[in-house]
């Protein structure tokens, strides 16, 4: 229990330091580039932190703030309570193989209508020129 609290405080501390560093970087980059290129005014540190928050809200959304990194997006598909995950876990090996064959057929069908279909053979393997 005490280790969990220590890790949470350490995580919060790391997050605050990271935000502070990014705020300084944004301020320095803005003040070095934007006034000379677009004749925008220079900004203060608090304005740069505000820009970071605004960019996060507009482009990153506010959900999953606690998750970051490569695996955060991939974990949602097989997260506990996910209907697909539960269905997959309840399938027998034969049902899983049948499902995968249907998926292969689906992607082969869609591949015919893809603008890149001339780069693949009927097995879905890339064609090579001169081979």
Secondary structure as UniProt FT lines:
FT   HELIX           2..38
FT   HELIX           45..55
FT   HELIX           56..60
FT   TURN            63..66
FT   HELIX           70..75
FT   TURN            76..78
FT   TURN            80..81
FT   HELIX           83..90
FT   HELIX           93..112
FT   TURN            115..116
FT   HELIX           117..119
FT   TURN            122..123
FT   TURN            129..130
//
